[in-house]
Amino acid sequence: MNRYDLTDFEWRVIEPLLPNKPRGVPRVDDQKVLNGIFWVLRSGAPWRDMPERYGPYTTCYNRFRRWMRAGI
């Protein structure tokens, strides 16, 4: 586990609060994306500097923006 990653307990609390609307393309793992979002927010680094272990930075950024607009 990395410094900014969610613990299993934190993930179990947050998971039911996330939208689960299926789209045409299979979704990237929500926990991995959320950990990437938290990494950027906590570290203050630009999205492009996000470590690859969280997936493409564009996926994390787009999900972050979509969830922000939806008030999630």
N, C-alpha and C positions, 0 to 999 in steps of 0.2 A: 504494500500500500504506500502511496506517495503522500507527501505532506498535505496536499489540498484535496485529496480524494475523500469521498463519503465513506463512513463506516457502514457495515451491514445494517446496524440498527437505524442509522440515519436514513439509509436508502429505503428500508421497510416503512418508515414513517412518511417519506416523501412520495414514494411510488404511487399510492392510490390517489394522490392529488393531481397527478399529471394527466393530460388528455390522452385518450387511447383510441382516437379516431383513425381507422385504417385508411391508408391512401393507396394509390396505384402502385407505388414502389415500396418494397419492404423497408421499414424504418431501421436506422442505425440504432444500436443499443442505447436506450435512454440514459442509463447510468453512466456509460462512457461519455456521452455527449454532455451530460450535466457536470461530470467531473471536469471536462474540458472548459466549460463555461466558468465554473468556480475557479479553475486555475488562472484563467485570464483576469477575472475580477479581483482575485486575491493578490495576484502577483503584480498587477498593473502593467503587464506586458501587452504589446499589440497582438491582435488576433493571429497574424502571420507567424508569430514566434511561439505559438502553442505547440507543445510536444506532439509528435506523430502518434503516440500511444492512444490519444483521444480521438483519432480519426482526422479527416480533413477539417481544417480550420473553418472552411466555408460552411460545412454542415453545422458546426457548433454555432457559428455566428448567425446563420439563417434561422436556426431553431430558437436561439436567444431572442432575436428580433421578433419572430412570429409569436412567441410566448409573451413577450413584453406587450405587444399590441393587443393580445387577447386578454391581458391582465392576469396571467398565470404566474 
